[in-house]
Amino acid sequence: GIMVFPTLDTIANAATPSILNAVFRDAPKRNKPSEASNADNYDCPLDIGIPTASRENRLFGSFNDLFSRPLAIVGNTGSGKSYSVARLLQSAIEQVGEAKFPRFFVLDINGEYGRAFGVDGKEAKQPDKIFLNGKEFSIPIWLMNAHEVCEWLSAAEQTQEPVLKNSWSLLKGATIAPDLSKGKLANRCLGIVRKLPDVANGSGNARQSTVLEWDAFKAYAANVDLTDEMSGLIDQMDAIQGQLKASLQQSYPPWAIGDERQQIEEIASSLAHCFEAFSSEEINLSQESADKPIYFPLSQLRSDPLSVAASSEDDGRLRQFLMSLQLRLDNRLADKRWGSFINYDDIGINSFESWVEKFGVGAEGRSINVIDCSMLGHEVLPYVCGIIGRMLLETRERQVAGDRFKEPWVIVLEEAHNYVRPPRQDEDRGSKISREAFERIAKEGRKFGMSLIVASQRPSEISQTIISQCANFIMHRLQNPNDIDHFKSIIPVQSRRLLDQISVLVSGEAITFGSAFHVPSRVQIHSPKN
């Protein structure tokens, strides 16, 4: 009766209790390890609720299947969506105990999950702050990688991004290499001597271009500790540059470079070899540190780091571009809405290890961690959620492979339509960062033992990449035709008939389908305990 409907004279046979028991009494067993035998208890059933068609039974779902791949829980306001999330997490912790020790990270956008998970809410919530398990928390600004900080400050790609990335490298590298700025200057010298032969051979006024490039090189090299060999090569090049400058004083100087060209190429090649050996260690360290979560005091960020990253000879047009970037940075630091990014010194977070420990990832952490983001501004929220998602995934990637599946990690995206919207032309930078982070988790998280629970009122306004990866669905009452049609287009054909009932479901009632359940069912979800 699902794919082909019977005729009017077909005899109907009522389902017997034994048939219903066979359907609902247990959950499917999924994701069997290769080394497990048939007798091994590698999966466990989770009590989801009471089936409408058989109220004497219970609907069970597979623990492994529900939390190994993204799960979508959708429904209008007041339909019981948050109750389903809370009950599901409570059942998971009660059922598995300490055997698997799963960890759930709830991005609580409305501040409604603390009570369900025993979080002490005595501390008064203050605007523009994050609270982790009831206590003030921070997403330190130094957790941002180079791409995120450029998006955060809306840095111009051609002029401001390179300087900002250099500055971010210096800020994070200062705790490792005290003289890192000299390594960065050496890197710029290397870039100039590598392109100097092309400039000398170029069309147009090659003499003037070569002189200008060499002047820029000398400005950088003046602050680098040069070896005797480097100094000798620079003296030779200075002599050639002197001849080129003298020729430029003539009334009608020839633009092309003649006999000096071969000498320039030979000296530039030797200088490049010297600078490669001289600066490789410092350069590599600087480039790596830009994306690493390395602590730096907030005072360093307030001490005009952009001027340190910019060269002394760039006082002209580049300085004008950097003024607007510095202004945006100063405004961000002064804006109270971004206080959760710069309060890390006040709450005692002075390293990535201390942040991870407070976040609940360490051995002493809680099974369920509630990150209360209800006091954050709309512009700040996507950055916070995106950075948390990326940091959890990168932490998981570095964990021992054998431990990933013993301790599954799940991020709960409450009100996901606020920060994982589909891509669009007018997409703001924070939403893009958040969407890309969670799309990567949806696509690649399973191999690292990490998954998502996507909870939303508007499933049609969630990234298609994330929804397409969901293997299971718990759908409460939906009224919007676009949302209903959206699901009808992505779920199996045999489950679509149940969606005709979705607009008349009572509060707490849902339609469940997916590989974690034997059959699609209409079910009354159990209420959470608190």
Disulfide bonds with the S-S distance in Angstrom:
none
